[in-house]
């Protein structure tokens, strides 16, 4: 990981020691790069805490400690509930609190004054639309970032947590700004960077015949947990022969219709069983009995490949994958490890984002998240209409 050097237990038993006034890091940040953090809510175990706090304090992975990868130079928090921890952390670490996103990026000056931007618009009191999507202000905050870039005549790397926006139009606009101005950009879930058990990393050029990602949640979760599982699918699918070609159509199924689709061969039930052999914690009953109200996403890719996502409402609360590949007698399967309460995948995500900020090159393609964002939006439309939705706009092509 280059400059993100592992510190031994002797040199760093923990990332920080507080004193009476402010925090004091035992080890300085691993690079001299500075970031502005734009957040909606900053409470314990929020995504702001999972990501920005690691940039402030450092972090651990399976008991191995790392210093902060960069310096948090400014912090913007849009909503401050009573359980906010962002303001106390900013005071502890001597980080200026900005009143606006622009002030965070310029550090109170006239021009851009940071080396990177963390946009963490997850959690908070925002409206929910008829599709069940929470209207997080990702595009609005991103617009403020782009305005500063244009006014300053330069830009810096940007990370957008989870999917780019709650609808395709906003997501595509954000992506187009990145392409026009030429700044490095990453987004997405922590699932693709989570450790895998076994460590399944298919070679580029693999010929998938069909695949299934598993996750958890029910209809009340709206888009949240399904998005994670879609990224767990896409990080595997993008490695197929010919690269990613985009998605032709999607369909949302729930309950009886989901299980009938398996019997009809629309998704491969044997892959669910294969994925479940890797998942460590699951119910004692049969999956089809525990999950009578299971949710299934059917995905048709433009190159003819068909895949699916299975969301469990009761039987398990994990993420996993199984796929059939040409030349392989048995399915390839893995569990995306999410140890609790350590939440290590966020540490891997911080490392990947910091690598982009330091090197100026994206660690993995933002197109993955552009495509999964569009899939989620179309799948929720399918849920409302109760039918298969064709997606000619999702002709997103890229190589991993």
Beta strands, then each sheet from edge to edge (+ up, - down):
strand 1: 16-18
strand 2: 23-25
strand 3: 34-39
strand 4: 59-61
strand 5: 64-66
strand 6: 71-77
strand 7: 96-98
strand 8: 116-120
strand 9: 157-161
strand 10: 185-188
strand 11: 196-197
strand 12: 208-216
strand 13: 247-254
strand 14: 295-301
strand 15: 306-312
strand 16: 319-325
strand 17: 332-336
strand 18: 389-390
sheet 1: 1+ 2-
sheet 2: 7+ 6+ 3+ 8+ 9+ 10+
sheet 3: 4+ 5-
sheet 4: 11+ 17- 16+ 12- 15- 14+ 13- 18+
end
